[in-house]
Amino acid sequence: LSGPDERISTTRYDILRAQGKREEALKSLTDFNEKYSSPVVLTALGEHYLSEYEDSLALSSFEEALSADSSYLPAAFGKAESYRITNSNSKFFPYLKGIVSDPSYPSGTKNMYLGNVLRASDPKYIKAHETQFDDVFDSFVAAHPEDTLALSAAGSYYFTTGRSSKGTGLIRKASELDR
């Protein structure tokens, strides 16, 4: 396939990468981006750079994608992830809180990302940053106070971090709303 389409470009990238042609895959994205910059391709570039441990290039790509479309959620999560994996916690937690606080972003997508972060994090890391995680989950619930997914996610987080009464209360509220 050929033509100036971002979906074709990212699909070509995926195919080339699956074939082990990493350089050619990257070139397909950079060539497209030079001609027809788009948040989708910039985000794919950022994800590529993250996978190659080129953190500053990844962050730059995500920021460029967000400057083109500030509401493009995959780029926002990519930026958060670049902060997280580089242990830039002073940037990660406030940025993540901003994402989860925005009620215009779908709660399901936020829930999936938060779940991935918790699964990827060592329990000692979670405990060391418990206050920040609490703030993130409280902000998530505040943005979606009647959303059973947000309430259940926060409830599970609190329950698994040893605050069973708060966790149970949130899960109970989710259950009541689900009726």
Disulfide bonds with the S-S distance in Angstrom:
none
